[in-house]
Amino acid sequence: MKKARDVKKVDDKRVSAFEAPTLILGIILSILSAIICMQIIGKVGVTPNTSLIGAIVAMIIARIPVKSFYKFRSLERQNLLQTSVSGAGFAAANCGFLTVAIFFILGKTEFIFPMAIGSLLGLAISIIVIGKIFDSRVFPADAAWPPGVATAQAIQAGDEGGEKGKRLLQGLVIGGIASFFKLPAAGIGIVFIANIFSMVALGVGLLIRGYSHLIFKGFDLGATYIPHGVMIGAGMMALIQSVMIILKDNKSHSTEAITYTRSDKETKKSLISAMALFLAGAFVLAIVSGIISEMSLGKLILWLIWSTFSATAAMLLVGMAAMHSGWFPAFAITTIFMTIGIFFGFPIIPLALLTGYVSSVGPTFADMGYDLKAGWILRGKGTDVEYELYGRKQQIILELIGGTIGIIVVLLTMNMYFKMDLLPPISRVFASTVSASADPSLIKTLFLWAIPGAIIQIFSGSSRMMGVLFATGLLINNPIYGVGVTVAVIVRLIFGTEFMEIRDAGLIAGDGLYGFFSALFKAIF
């Protein structure tokens, strides 16, 4: 009898993505999120994590003393709303606006619409893929996914109040104040959630990159392609390790496999399907853009193969970095594949299309991973597999809707931003890079420094991902973040993590909220 009551309670919580109030409010908030994020990336150059903003908006709506809003007190509905909001914001800024701006800068506006189609295909495929392989041995649900933890704990604390609410509020206040003074509150919070070895590697990488001119007596690591080379080696080895995981005999992991909702067989099938979908997407992009008739058959085949491999590899590498650290160097990883594309001799337009296509897959993959982590926590951490899979499916649907809305908003509003010269800075970097000629010494640097990256990743293993995280740190110029991570690692080793429970999520949330509203203020004024 008790079991039946429990099942009924779970059934009451199930919410469809197509439920009218949730869908309509999700669409409205997604449009607003897309517009705001375009404005921010155009003026400030970065895109804030809108998952927390969506969660807080949902919590505020749930407390409006109007009967029609009472149903949004459901944690499941709040999770669905923040999923669509974050999907639209990331899709509009990082996948749509950023890619079409490349062609505006190049003066090739006739390729803007084909690029928008390519970006939509890229982000949609990545959302579907993470939905299929989330909670597998490659991308386990119980991995860090720090922003997802912060979002879930914010929603839970808002609902429960009490000690959880106090701890979250303490973290929020400290995180906001620290962010005001340019201190890395989010980085400190992440250390107490993520794998300690991964955080050590990230911190060391950040410190070396940030203080290279002091460590190496005037040598600026950021002016070289050494970090990119390290990422190539570590990234390729991480991909090999991931493939080896899913190809291993399941019998030797039978007890462990029970804890995952996606088996190794399903994961392998999903990744093969992902490559097929990325190949189909690249082929569609080649047709709608007209480049299929501008390249020889051999060059076209090479372009399709490299586009497929680059999109798949970039998606997985960005996802791994996001899962372990909360950071995802999507644009730096795209630069790697774009640079190698230059050596393949691709013309400017096909290379620019490849760049836009590849840069579209990482951000939404990472964002969807964070949102699925939040949903997994709110749904009981997979204790009811059927309920978990149902809720996960609804999140994927709403993220796809939000992503589509993001691209539509870009097409409807981009000319206004172009006229005001509000363009993402990374778009200018991509545009100038695809116009550059190949430098033979560059390819030598990339492959030479790939060796230490691969070695670090081999010895750290796939669970710690130290090679990828070390390379991530080298690619990010944020020395104070490295100091914060390193100090937090030392504190964690001495005092443990218990005293930071929920407060760590509050630090991440406080940092994110301050960053969002600060960036929004700068974008408006």
ChimeraX attribute file (.defattr): number of C-alpha atoms within 10 A of each C-alpha:
attribute: neighborCount
match mode: 1-to-1
recipient: residues
	/A:1	5
	/A:2	7
	/A:3	8
	/A:4	9
	/A:5	10
	/A:6	10
	/A:7	12
	/A:8	11
	/A:9	11
	/A:10	13
	/A:11	11
	/A:12	8
	/A:13	15
	/A:14	17
	/A:15	16
	/A:16	19
	/A:17	23
	/A:18	12
	/A:19	10
	/A:20	10
	/A:21	15
	/A:22	20
	/A:23	19
	/A:24	13
	/A:25	14
	/A:26	28
	/A:27	20
	/A:28	14
	/A:29	22
	/A:30	32
	/A:31	20
	/A:32	16
	/A:33	28
	/A:34	30
	/A:35	19
	/A:36	21
	/A:37	30
	/A:38	33
	/A:39	24
	/A:40	26
	/A:41	25
	/A:42	25
	/A:43	21
	/A:44	18
	/A:45	18
	/A:46	19
	/A:47	22
	/A:48	23
	/A:49	20
	/A:50	26
	/A:51	31
	/A:52	28
	/A:53	21
	/A:54	25
	/A:55	26
	/A:56	20
	/A:57	16
	/A:58	26
	/A:59	24
	/A:60	15
	/A:61	17
	/A:62	21
	/A:63	14
	/A:64	13
	/A:65	9
	/A:66	9
	/A:67	9
	/A:68	10
	/A:69	15
	/A:70	13
	/A:71	15
	/A:72	21
	/A:73	19
	/A:74	16
	/A:75	23
	/A:76	20
	/A:77	26
	/A:78	26
	/A:79	29
	/A:80	30
	/A:81	33
	/A:82	30
	/A:83	34
	/A:84	37
	/A:85	35
	/A:86	33
	/A:87	35
	/A:88	36
	/A:89	34
	/A:90	32
	/A:91	35
	/A:92	35
	/A:93	30
	/A:94	29
	/A:95	31
	/A:96	34
	/A:97	32
	/A:98	27
	/A:99	30
	/A:100	27
	/A:101	29
	/A:102	30
	/A:103	24
	/A:104	20
	/A:105	17
	/A:106	17
	/A:107	10
	/A:108	13
	/A:109	15
	/A:110	11
	/A:111	19
	/A:112	21
	/A:113	15
	/A:114	20
	/A:115	27
	/A:116	25
	/A:117	18
	/A:118	29
	/A:119	33
	/A:120	26
	/A:121	22
	/A:122	28
	/A:123	31
	/A:124	22
	/A:125	25
	/A:126	28
	/A:127	26
	/A:128	19
	/A:129	21
	/A:130	27
	/A:131	21
	/A:132	22
	/A:133	25
	/A:134	21
	/A:135	24
	/A:136	22
	/A:137	22
	/A:138	22
	/A:139	23
	/A:140	18
	/A:141	25
	/A:142	16
	/A:143	18
	/A:144	22
	/A:145	31
	/A:146	28
	/A:147	31
	/A:148	26
	/A:149	28
	/A:150	31
	/A:151	31
	/A:152	28
	/A:153	25
	/A:154	25
	/A:155	24
	/A:156	17
	/A:157	20
	/A:158	21
	/A:159	15
	/A:160	10
	/A:161	13
	/A:162	10
	/A:163	11
	/A:164	19
	/A:165	21
	/A:166	16
	/A:167	20
	/A:168	28
	/A:169	23
	/A:170	17
	/A:171	26
	/A:172	26
	/A:173	17
	/A:174	19
	/A:175	29
	/A:176	24
	/A:177	17
	/A:178	18
	/A:179	22
	/A:180	15
	/A:181	9
	/A:182	12
	/A:183	18
	/A:184	23
	/A:185	29
	/A:186	28
	/A:187	27
	/A:188	27
	/A:189	29
	/A:190	28
	/A:191	31
	/A:192	28
	/A:193	25
	/A:194	19
	/A:195	18
	/A:196	18
	/A:197	18
	/A:198	22
	/A:199	30
	/A:200	21
	/A:201	25
	/A:202	30
	/A:203	30
	/A:204	21
	/A:205	25
	/A:206	29
	/A:207	23
	/A:208	20
	/A:209	24
	/A:210	25
	/A:211	20
	/A:212	18
	/A:213	14
	/A:214	11
	/A:215	13
	/A:216	11
	/A:217	9
	/A:218	10
	/A:219	13
	/A:220	15
	/A:221	19
	/A:222	17
	/A:223	8
	/A:224	13
	/A:225	18
	/A:226	21
	/A:227	27
	/A:228	28
	/A:229	26
	/A:230	30
	/A:231	34
	/A:232	25
	/A:233	26
	/A:234	31
	/A:235	30
	/A:236	18
	/A:237	24
	/A:238	26
	/A:239	17
	/A:240	13
	/A:241	18
	/A:242	19
	/A:243	16
	/A:244	12
	/A:245	16
	/A:246	19
	/A:247	13
	/A:248	12
	/A:249	11
	/A:250	15
	/A:251	9
	/A:252	9
	/A:253	11
	/A:254	10
	/A:255	9
	/A:256	11
	/A:257	16
	/A:258	10
	/A:259	18
	/A:260	19
	/A:261	21
	/A:262	21
	/A:263	18
	/A:264	23
	/A:265	13
	/A:266	15
	/A:267	24
	/A:268	18
	/A:269	14
	/A:270	19
	/A:271	18
	/A:272	12
	/A:273	14
	/A:274	21
	/A:275	20
	/A:276	14
	/A:277	19
	/A:278	26
	/A:279	20
	/A:280	15
	/A:281	23
	/A:282	25
	/A:283	21
	/A:284	17
	/A:285	25
	/A:286	23
	/A:287	13
	/A:288	15
	/A:289	21
	/A:290	14
	/A:291	17
	/A:292	19
	/A:293	11
	/A:294	13
	/A:295	15
	/A:296	11
	/A:297	11
	/A:298	8
	/A:299	16
	/A:300	19
	/A:301	14
	/A:302	15
	/A:303	24
	/A:304	20
	/A:305	15
	/A:306	20
	/A:307	27
	/A:308	25
	/A:309	17
	/A:310	26
	/A:311	28
	/A:312	25
	/A:313	22
	/A:314	26
	/A:315	29
	/A:316	25
	/A:317	26
	/A:318	27
	/A:319	31
	/A:320	26
	/A:321	26
	/A:322	26
	/A:323	26
	/A:324	30
	/A:325	26
	/A:326	24
	/A:327	23
	/A:328	23
	/A:329	20
	/A:330	24
	/A:331	21
	/A:332	20
	/A:333	25
	/A:334	26
	/A:335	19
	/A:336	20
	/A:337	24
	/A:338	27
	/A:339	23
	/A:340	16
	/A:341	24
	/A:342	19
	/A:343	14
	/A:344	15
	/A:345	13
	/A:346	20
	/A:347	16
	/A:348	16
	/A:349	18
	/A:350	22
	/A:351	25
	/A:352	26
	/A:353	30
	/A:354	28
	/A:355	27
	/A:356	29
	/A:357	31
	/A:358	34
	/A:359	30
	/A:360	33
	/A:361	34
	/A:362	32
	/A:363	27
	/A:364	31
	/A:365	26
	/A:366	29
	/A:367	30
	/A:368	31
	/A:369	26
	/A:370	29
	/A:371	30
	/A:372	30
	/A:373	30
	/A:374	28
	/A:375	27
	/A:376	25
	/A:377	20
	/A:378	20
	/A:379	24
	/A:380	12
	/A:381	15
	/A:382	20
	/A:383	11
	/A:384	12
	/A:385	15
	/A:386	11
	/A:387	19
	/A:388	21
	/A:389	17
	/A:390	13
	/A:391	23
	/A:392	21
	/A:393	18
	/A:394	19
	/A:395	27
	/A:396	26
	/A:397	20
	/A:398	27
	/A:399	33
	/A:400	26
	/A:401	22
	/A:402	31
	/A:403	31
	/A:404	23
	/A:405	25
	/A:406	34
	/A:407	25
	/A:408	20
	/A:409	23
	/A:410	24
	/A:411	16
	/A:412	9
	/A:413	13
	/A:414	20
	/A:415	14
	/A:416	10
	/A:417	17
	/A:418	14
	/A:419	9
	/A:420	9
	/A:421	12
	/A:422	21
	/A:423	26
	/A:424	25
	/A:425	17
	/A:426	20
	/A:427	24
	/A:428	17
	/A:429	12
	/A:430	26
	/A:431	21
	/A:432	13
	/A:433	18
	/A:434	25
	/A:435	15
	/A:436	11
	/A:437	11
	/A:438	17
	/A:439	11
	/A:440	9
	/A:441	8
	/A:442	17
	/A:443	15
	/A:444	13
	/A:445	17
	/A:446	23
	/A:447	16
	/A:448	15
	/A:449	20
	/A:450	23
	/A:451	16
	/A:452	17
	/A:453	26
	/A:454	23
	/A:455	15
	/A:456	21
	/A:457	27
	/A:458	19
	/A:459	12
	/A:460	17
	/A:461	15
	/A:462	21
	/A:463	18
	/A:464	19
	/A:465	28
	/A:466	30
	/A:467	31
	/A:468	33
	/A:469	32
	/A:470	28
	/A:471	31
	/A:472	29
	/A:473	29
	/A:474	28
	/A:475	25
	/A:476	22
	/A:477	18
	/A:478	16
	/A:479	21
	/A:480	18
	/A:481	24
	/A:482	28
	/A:483	20
	/A:484	19
	/A:485	29
	/A:486	23
	/A:487	14
	/A:488	21
	/A:489	20
	/A:490	13
	/A:491	15
	/A:492	18
	/A:493	11
	/A:494	9
	/A:495	10
	/A:496	12
	/A:497	14
	/A:498	10
	/A:499	12
	/A:500	19
	/A:501	17
	/A:502	27
	/A:503	26
	/A:504	31
	/A:505	32
	/A:506	33
	/A:507	32
	/A:508	31
	/A:509	32
	/A:510	28
	/A:511	28
	/A:512	26
	/A:513	22
	/A:514	20
	/A:515	19
	/A:516	22
	/A:517	14
	/A:518	16
	/A:519	23
	/A:520	19
	/A:521	11
	/A:522	13
	/A:523	19
	/A:524	10
	/A:525	7
